[in-house]
């Protein structure tokens, strides 16, 4: 019987969608016969990531750390050296799999002499950010092209990401699409969670809840979501839920106030059971339509209460929030970002807005808010779509690639 393959997962972003994805792999791959080492940076560790990593022994994988910053810099040479050291201590890697820009760069810089094959999952390319200069965009594009020669396989999480990878110079033979995956709940479990969360939020059975879930960072454009809330409040009785925190919080607060809305701050942790309870600060609804805001919470816990999810991002690889919305049975109104075309059937279970304007987003959301029959059909269609992205399919496809690529390289 052959020894198990050794897989090393590398990430800098210890949180968000990248962190969730890497932890899903680390926790499930040992059950499929792999020895797994997770290597992450120490600078940006979110609480959810830290709590899950502390249970690594329960799932049968090991953990190591490297000391690098988010931005490119001299410390990356130290990080690559540290990565080489921990991989060698692990016994070497049959597959060294870097995630996101920094994790991918470290894996490819450290590969020689310690890894048989190197995989790279971008989780969105940094040069897609609209905020960076044209010169910076060219620099990162050239860096990706240069590192493509040290990449054995690029795993794109969406067809759009794969198309962009090829445009940056990655050969077709190296690019494979493996969409993100989630655990899909049964209809009975979802109905129970939905009823409990809506009860805790004070949302009536007939009320329509429109939500935004994500880190409040420029990439996600949360202020645009608040603008959509404001438009919907003018001519509908929709309720609004905002879940997330981050550097854009002050701008979001201003947008809510200046838009004639009010903040109803939810004070507790996310609801995780039908009988959970959310403490709240009272808001007089006669003064302004409230936006319920929960700073700490997960989409999986709270999204079942929602009817319509807004995704206002400038760019994405394949955001988990979309998959969680499918599982929760939400209509999805989204900008045209990575993953949108893979999970949203435009006009059926949501709408993809090419222009990304507030008017277009609000108009599409209004079409579901003000038509119960259309909303009901969209929610059912999302649940049907969710089954395409069950986590087992993602894991099986990656496991097959790990084994076939290392066998070919032997």
Secondary structure, 3 states (H helix, E strand, C coil): CCCCCEEEEEECCECHHHHHHHHHHHHHHHHHCCEEEEEEECCCECHHHHHHHCCHHHHCCEEEEECCCCCCCCHHHHHHHHHHHHHHHCCCEEEEEEEHHHHHHHHHHCCCCCEEEEEEECCCCHHHCCCCCHHHHHHHHHHHHHHHCCCCEEEECCHHHHHHHHHCCCCHHHEEECCCCECCCCHHHHHHHHHHHHHHHCCCCCCCEEEEECCCCHHHCHHHHHHHHHHHHHHCCCEEEEECCCCCHHHHHHHHHHCCEEEEEECCCCCCCCCCCCCECCCCCCCCEEEEEECCCCHHHHHHHCCEEEECCCCCCCCHHHHHHHHHCCEEEEECCCCHHHHCCECCCEEEECCCCHHHHHHHHHHHHCCHHHHHHHHHHHHHHHHHHEHHHHHHHHHHHHHHHHHHHC
